[in-house]
Amino acid sequence: AHSTETALLDVSEKLHAARSANLSSVLILLDLSAAFDTVNHKTLLATLRSLGICGSAWEWFASYLEGRSYQASDRISACLAEISSWMTAHQLKLNPSKTELLFIPGDSSPGHDLAISLHNDLISPSATARNLGVTMDNQLSFSSHVANVTRSCRFLLYNIRRIRPFLSTQAAQVLVQSLVISRLDYCNALLAGLPMNAIRPLQMIQNAAARLVFNLPKFSHTTPLLRSLHWLPVAARIRFKTLMLAYKAKNGPAPSYLKALITPRTAPRTLRSTSTARLVPPSLRVRGKFTSRLFSVLAPRWWNELPLEVRTAESLDIFKRRLKTHLFRNHFN
């Protein structure tokens, strides 16, 4: 799960950074099942002309193909052709029917009717695409992902509620934590920087889970329940996960692409601040719109807000314990 989250975080970071630079991105999710081929628009038009299609009929095809982000389509098709060759050489196949294409436009980019040919299928961009269990949308709002997680958790809570009379409080807590809370925590670092109203459905699920553990009615106050269970609220859990990744990126172990997103602060001469284990502030590292959701922006900002004893923890286990205590006090005191 850790490697999955860091990989998805790297993808999300690149997509957010592209939007911040007013650039568009294309995410293609391939399904390994059946072989595919690609079509070059220029080659296709030349072939149609060689077959005797000319005049208004040929111009109709040309106007359809040439106005559809040809350059991007051509480059993507070339990339897919290389992937296809590699798959064939390694006796692997792709399933074009399950391949998804997600186009993430820049802030002021014009709409592109991008379409890629894969085997005999024409793949058009969709509004959402599922990647390693996370539903990504073309605005990177993750609203569809939040809705899907909320829906699945409600179903699980409904089933647990049916057997709750036969469970002890401890057994109910273990069951809820393993089936429901684990879903709320899965890849939740991708939700960092979202407004509170966007993650409110997840908080409502956690509140319902706490009431279910103690077998209390729907409108019971949940703050004392969360404190008793020692559960951080959803927003704090997202910050907790982000800062855990930041610690690993700063001190190891973490993938190189995650380490490259943060920079420890260094001073030209020995100062007392050199021992405070701070990170380079985001304002000095990146500028532009859509940067508030970047890990490279949020992680240093949140990291530098931590108390000194948390930032300078000697090990990951100590940091984890001190961080949870710090966040717990901030949210419940």
C-alpha positions as CSV (number, residue, x, y, z in Angstrom):
1,A,0.0,0.0,0.0
2,H,2.9,2.4,0.8
3,S,4.5,1.9,-2.7
4,T,1.1,2.3,-4.3
5,E,0.5,5.6,-2.5
6,T,3.9,7.1,-3.3
7,A,3.4,6.1,-7.0
8,L,0.0,7.7,-7.1
9,L,1.3,10.7,-5.2
10,D,4.1,11.1,-7.8
11,V,1.5,11.0,-10.7
12,S,-0.8,13.5,-8.9
13,E,2.2,15.8,-8.2
14,K,3.1,15.9,-11.9
15,L,-0.5,16.5,-13.0
16,H,-0.9,19.3,-10.5
17,A,2.4,20.8,-11.4
18,A,1.5,20.8,-15.1
19,R,-1.8,22.6,-14.4
20,S,0.1,25.1,-12.3
21,A,2.3,25.8,-15.3
22,N,-0.8,26.1,-17.4
23,L,0.0,22.9,-19.3
24,S,-2.3,20.1,-20.2
25,S,-1.6,16.4,-19.4
26,V,-2.8,13.1,-20.7
27,L,-3.0,10.0,-18.4
28,I,-3.5,6.6,-20.2
29,L,-4.2,3.5,-18.1
30,L,-3.4,0.3,-20.0
31,D,-4.9,-3.0,-19.2
32,L,-2.7,-6.0,-19.9
33,S,-4.8,-8.5,-21.8
34,A,-4.9,-8.1,-25.7
35,A,-2.6,-6.8,-28.3
36,F,-3.1,-3.4,-30.0
37,D,-2.0,-1.2,-32.9
38,T,-2.0,2.5,-33.5
39,V,-2.9,4.7,-36.4
40,N,-1.0,7.8,-37.6
41,H,-3.4,10.5,-38.9
42,K,-1.2,11.5,-41.8
43,T,-0.7,7.9,-42.8
44,L,-4.4,7.3,-42.6
45,L,-5.2,10.3,-44.8
46,A,-2.5,9.2,-47.3
47,T,-3.9,5.7,-47.4
48,L,-7.5,7.0,-48.0
49,R,-6.2,9.1,-50.9
50,S,-4.4,6.1,-52.4
51,L,-7.6,4.2,-52.2
52,G,-9.3,6.7,-54.4
53,I,-11.1,8.7,-51.8
54,C,-10.9,12.4,-52.8
55,G,-12.8,15.6,-53.1
56,S,-15.3,16.5,-50.3
57,A,-15.2,13.0,-48.9
58,W,-11.4,13.1,-48.3
59,E,-11.7,16.7,-47.0
60,W,-14.4,15.5,-44.5
61,F,-12.0,12.9,-43.1
62,A,-9.2,15.5,-43.1
63,S,-11.2,18.1,-41.2
64,Y,-12.2,15.5,-38.7
65,L,-8.7,14.2,-38.0
66,E,-6.6,17.4,-38.4
67,G,-8.7,19.3,-35.8
68,R,-8.2,16.8,-33.0
69,S,-5.0,17.7,-31.3
70,Y,-3.0,15.8,-33.9
71,Q,0.4,16.6,-32.6
72,A,-0.4,15.3,-29.1
73,S,-2.3,12.3,-30.6
74,D,0.7,11.5,-32.8
75,R,3.2,11.6,-30.0
76,I,1.0,9.5,-27.7
77,S,0.4,6.9,-30.5
78,A,4.2,6.7,-31.0
79,C,4.6,6.1,-27.3
80,L,1.9,3.4,-27.3
81,A,3.6,1.8,-30.3
82,E,6.8,1.4,-28.3
83,I,4.9,0.0,-25.4
84,S,3.2,-2.4,-27.8
85,S,6.5,-3.6,-29.2
86,W,7.9,-4.1,-25.7
87,M,4.8,-6.1,-24.6
88,T,5.0,-8.3,-27.7
89,A,8.7,-9.0,-27.1
90,H,7.9,-10.0,-23.5
91,Q,4.8,-12.1,-24.5
92,L,2.4,-9.7,-22.9
93,K,-0.9,-8.4,-24.3
94,L,-3.0,-5.3,-23.7
95,N,-6.8,-5.1,-23.4
96,P,-8.0,-2.1,-25.4
97,S,-11.5,-2.4,-24.1
98,K,-10.3,-1.6,-20.6
99,T,-7.8,1.0,-21.5
100,E,-8.7,4.4,-20.2
101,L,-7.6,7.9,-21.3
102,L,-7.8,10.9,-19.0
103,F,-7.1,14.4,-20.4
104,I,-6.2,17.0,-17.7
105,P,-6.5,20.5,-19.3
106,G,-4.4,23.5,-18.3
107,D,-6.2,26.4,-16.7
108,S,-6.7,28.4,-20.0
109,S,-6.1,25.5,-22.5
110,P,-8.7,25.2,-25.2
111,G,-10.8,22.1,-25.2
112,H,-9.2,19.2,-27.1
113,D,-11.1,16.4,-28.7
114,L,-8.3,14.0,-28.2
115,A,-8.7,10.4,-29.3
116,I,-6.2,7.6,-29.6
117,S,-6.5,4.5,-31.7
118,L,-5.8,1.3,-29.8
119,H,-6.0,-1.9,-31.9
120,N,-9.4,-1.5,-33.7
121,D,-10.8,0.7,-31.0
122,L,-10.9,4.5,-30.8
123,I,-10.3,5.5,-27.2
124,S,-11.7,8.9,-26.2
125,P,-11.0,10.8,-23.0
126,S,-13.3,10.0,-20.1
127,A,-14.2,12.3,-17.2
128,T,-12.8,9.8,-14.7
129,A,-10.3,6.9,-14.7
130,R,-9.6,4.3,-12.0
131,N,-5.9,3.9,-11.2
132,L,-4.7,1.4,-8.5
133,G,-8.0,1.7,-6.6
134,V,-8.2,5.5,-6.8
135,T,-10.6,7.3,-9.1
136,M,-9.0,10.3,-10.7
137,D,-11.0,13.0,-12.6
138,N,-9.9,15.4,-15.3
139,Q,-10.0,18.3,-12.8
140,L,-8.0,16.5,-10.1
141,S,-10.7,17.3,-7.6
142,F,-11.0,13.7,-6.5
143,S,-14.7,14.2,-6.0
144,S,-15.5,11.0,-7.7
145,H,-13.0,9.1,-5.5
146,V,-14.5,10.6,-2.4
147,A,-18.0,9.6,-3.6
148,N,-16.9,6.1,-4.4
149,V,-15.2,5.6,-1.0
150,T,-18.2,7.0,0.8
151,R,-20.5,4.7,-1.1
152,S,-18.5,1.6,-0.3
153,C,-18.0,2.5,3.4
154,R,-21.8,3.1,3.8
155,F,-22.4,-0.4,2.4
156,L,-19.9,-1.9,4.9
157,L,-21.3,0.0,7.8
158,Y,-24.8,-1.2,6.9
159,N,-23.7,-4.8,7.0
160,I,-21.7,-4.4,10.2
161,R,-24.8,-2.7,11.8
162,R,-26.8,-5.8,11.1
163,I,-24.6,-8.0,13.2
164,R,-23.7,-5.3,15.8
165,P,-26.0,-6.8,18.5
166,F,-23.8,-9.9,18.5
167,L,-20.5,-8.0,18.8
168,S,-18.7,-6.6,21.8
169,T,-17.5,-3.0,21.7
170,Q,-13.9,-4.2,21.2
171,A,-14.9,-6.6,18.4
172,A,-16.9,-3.9,16.7
173,Q,-14.0,-1.5,16.8
174,V,-11.6,-4.1,15.3
175,L,-14.1,-4.8,12.5
176,V,-14.8,-1.2,11.7
177,Q,-11.1,-0.2,11.8
178,S,-10.1,-3.1,9.5
179,L,-12.9,-2.7,6.9
180,V,-14.0,1.0,7.1
181,I,-11.2,3.2,8.5
182,S,-8.6,1.4,6.4
183,R,-10.6,2.5,3.3
184,L,-10.7,6.1,4.5
185,D,-6.9,6.0,5.0
186,Y,-6.0,4.4,1.6
187,C,-4.0,6.8,-0.5
188,N,-5.5,9.7,1.5
189,A,-2.4,11.8,0.9
190,L,-3.8,12.5,-2.5
191,L,-6.6,14.5,-0.8
192,A,-4.2,16.9,0.9
193,G,-5.1,20.5,0.2
194,L,-8.7,19.9,-0.6
195,P,-11.3,22.2,1.1
196,M,-13.1,20.9,4.1
197,N,-16.4,20.6,2.3
198,A,-14.8,18.2,-0.2
199,I,-13.7,15.7,2.4
200,R,-16.8,16.3,4.6
201,P,-18.5,13.0,3.3
202,L,-15.5,11.1,4.5
203,Q,-15.7,12.7,8.0
204,M,-19.4,11.8,8.1
205,I,-18.5,8.2,7.4
206,Q,-15.9,8.2,10.3
207,N,-18.5,9.8,12.6
208,A,-21.0,7.0,11.7
209,A,-18.3,4.4,12.3
210,A,-17.6,5.8,15.7
211,R,-21.3,5.7,16.6
212,L,-21.6,2.1,15.4
213,V,-18.6,1.0,17.5
214,F,-20.4,2.3,20.7
215,N,-23.9,1.3,19.3
216,L,-25.2,4.9,19.7
217,P,-28.0,6.6,17.8
218,K,-27.5,8.6,14.6
219,F,-27.3,12.1,16.0
220,S,-25.0,11.4,19.0
221,H,-22.1,13.8,19.5
222,T,-19.0,12.2,18.0
223,T,-16.1,14.3,19.3
224,P,-15.9,12.4,22.7
225,L,-16.3,9.2,20.7
226,L,-13.3,9.9,18.4
227,R,-11.3,11.0,21.4
228,S,-12.1,7.8,23.2
229,L,-11.2,5.6,20.2
230,H,-8.1,7.7,19.7
231,W,-9.1,8.3,16.1
232,L,-7.8,11.4,14.4
233,P,-10.4,13.3,12.3
234,V,-10.2,12.8,8.5
235,A,-8.4,16.1,7.8
236,A,-5.8,15.3,10.5
237,R,-5.3,11.8,9.1
238,I,-4.6,13.3,5.7
239,R,-2.0,15.7,7.3
240,F,-0.6,12.8,9.3
241,K,0.0,10.7,6.2
242,T,1.5,13.6,4.3
243,L,3.9,14.4,7.1
244,M,4.9,10.7,7.4
245,L,5.8,10.7,3.7
246,A,7.7,13.9,4.2
247,Y,9.7,12.3,7.1
248,K,10.6,9.4,4.9
249,A,11.5,11.6,2.0
250,K,13.8,13.7,4.2
251,N,15.4,11.0,6.3
252,G,14.7,7.8,4.3
253,P,13.5,5.4,3.2
254,A,11.5,6.9,0.4
255,P,11.6,6.6,-3.5
256,S,14.0,9.0,-5.2
257,Y,11.1,10.8,-7.0
258,L,9.6,11.6,-3.6
259,K,12.9,12.8,-2.1
260,A,13.3,15.2,-5.1
261,L,10.1,17.0,-4.0
262,I,11.4,18.4,-0.8
263,T,14.7,20.2,0.1
264,P,16.2,20.5,3.6
265,R,17.0,24.0,4.6
266,T,20.7,24.8,4.7
267,A,22.5,27.9,5.9
268,P,25.6,29.5,4.3
269,R,27.1,29.6,7.8
270,T,26.6,27.8,11.1
271,L,23.4,29.2,12.8
272,R,21.2,27.9,15.5
273,S,18.5,27.4,12.9
274,T,20.6,24.8,11.1
275,S,19.7,22.3,13.9
276,T,15.9,22.8,13.6
277,A,15.5,20.3,10.7
278,R,13.3,22.7,8.6
279,L,12.5,22.4,4.9
280,V,12.8,25.0,2.3
281,P,9.6,27.0,2.4
282,P,7.3,26.5,-0.6
283,S,7.3,30.2,-1.5
284,L,11.0,29.9,-2.3
285,R,10.6,26.7,-4.4
286,V,7.5,27.0,-6.5
287,R,5.1,29.6,-7.7
288,G,1.9,29.7,-9.8
289,K,-1.7,28.8,-9.7
290,F,-2.9,25.3,-8.6
291,T,0.2,24.9,-6.4
292,S,-1.7,24.7,-3.1
293,R,-2.3,21.0,-3.6
294,L,1.3,20.0,-4.5
295,F,3.1,17.7,-2.1
296,S,6.2,19.9,-2.7
297,V,4.3,22.9,-1.3
298,L,2.1,21.4,1.4
299,A,4.8,19.0,2.9
300,P,7.4,21.8,3.7
301,R,4.7,24.2,5.0
302,W,3.1,21.6,7.3
303,W,6.5,20.3,8.3
304,N,7.9,23.7,9.4
305,E,4.8,24.2,11.5
306,L,5.6,21.1,13.6
307,P,7.2,21.6,17.1
308,L,11.0,21.1,17.2
309,E,10.8,17.9,19.1
310,V,8.6,16.3,16.4
311,R,10.8,17.5,13.5
312,T,13.9,16.2,15.1
313,A,12.6,12.8,16.1
314,E,15.4,10.2,16.0
315,S,13.5,7.5,14.2
316,L,10.3,6.9,12.2
317,D,8.6,5.2,15.1
318,I,9.3,8.1,17.4
319,F,8.2,10.6,14.8
320,K,5.0,8.7,14.2
321,R,4.2,8.6,17.9
322,R,5.0,12.3,18.5
323,L,3.2,13.4,15.4
324,K,0.0,11.7,16.3
325,T,0.2,13.1,19.8
326,H,0.7,16.6,18.5
327,L,-2.2,16.4,16.0
328,F,-4.5,14.7,18.6
329,R,-3.9,17.6,21.0
330,N,-4.5,20.2,18.3
331,H,-7.8,18.7,17.3
332,F,-9.2,17.7,20.7
333,N,-7.8,20.3,23.1
